């Protein structure tokens, strides 16, 4: 294997670990408690969207799943970790596939119409995924009370992703640092 390919693999591995850590910390510690079913609203999903736009799909799935699951462990809600790992991997897959689709005309930018709209589809996955998870863990009537907060979280994460992506695009981050 060539030295350049090794360097790209190492860079992707480091970025995967960095984004997983940022996802975990921003989810577990930068949050607003809702008071409903021990839930909270956070913006870690916006970093999952970023992960999906910057990394190869397998790396994005791992970064999202590991970061999300560790956030649950750090926040004292380890029972949610397996559900979160699956939901966040699906979020990353959804965003990555939309971002890489023919809808995206500019691969040098993070914020594109495709990536901006991917947050809406990913938000549906988040709301549905946590509704099912909470229904399994507690009850489906109880889970229904959390749906409005899941929607708020999904919208907030999409907006925050747009802000972060626009700032990184202004700095030409992808063109400079991602191969």
C-alpha positions, -999 to +999 in steps of 0.1 A: +000+000+000+013+034-009+024+059+017-003+084+005-031+058+010-017+050+045-017+087+054-053+091+042-064+061+063-046+075+094-062+109+088-096+093+085-091+072+116-080+103+136-109+124+124-133+095+132-120+094+168-120+132+171-156+135+158-168+106+180-153+124+211-169+157+201-202+140+195-201+123+229-191+155+248-215+178+229-244+153+235-237+144+272-226+178+285-239+205+263-276+199+267-309+213+279-328+190+302-365+187+292-378+173+325-398+147+305-388+111+309-352+121+319-347+134+284-327+163+271-322+183+239-286+185+225-268+194+194-246+164+190-266+153+160-252+183+141-217+168+145-230+135+133-242+152+101-207+168+098-191+134+103-213+120+075-202+147+051-165+146+059-157+109+063-160+077+043-193+060+051-179+032+073-160+057+094-190+080+097-211+052+109-186+042+136-180+078+147-217+084+150-225+052+168-195+053+192-200+090+200-237+086+206-234+055+227-206+070+248-227+101+254-254+079+270-228+062+292-213+096+302-247+110+309-256+081+332-281+066+308-262+035+297-294+016+291-300+038+261-265+032+246-274+002+223-304+020+209-285+052+204-257+035+186-281+020+161-301+052+157-270+074+153-255+050+128-287+053+108-286+091+110-250+091+097-259+066+069-289+087+058-269+120+057-239+103+040-261+088+013-280+120+006-248+140+007-231+117-018-261+115-041-265+131-075-283+159-057-250+172-045-233+191-072-203+205-052-182+179-034-158+205-021-184+221+001-200+207+033-231+228+032-250+220+000-288+217-007-283+180-003-266+182+031-290+208+044-320+187+035-305+155+049-311+168+084-349+167+079-347+130+068-323+122+096-346+140+120-374+116+111-351+087+119-342+102+153-379+108+162-390+074+151-360+056+165-363+071+200-401+066+200-395+029+194-366+027+219-386+045+247-416+024+239-396-007+244-379+006+276-409+022+292-442+022+273-454+036+240-478+061+257-449+074+277-427+075+245-453+097+229-447+125+254-411+127+243-419+131+206-422+169+206-388+172+223-372+149+198-386+171+170-371+202+187-338+184+190-338+174+153-346+209+141-321+225+164-294+200+153-302+207+116-299+245+121-267+241+141-252+219+114-260+245+088-242+272+109-211+249+115-210+238+078-213+273+065-184+285+088-162+255+078-170+261+041-160+298+045-126+286+058-124+261+029-120+233+055-129+204+033-107+215+004-077+221+028-080+191+051-101+163+037-088+140+010 
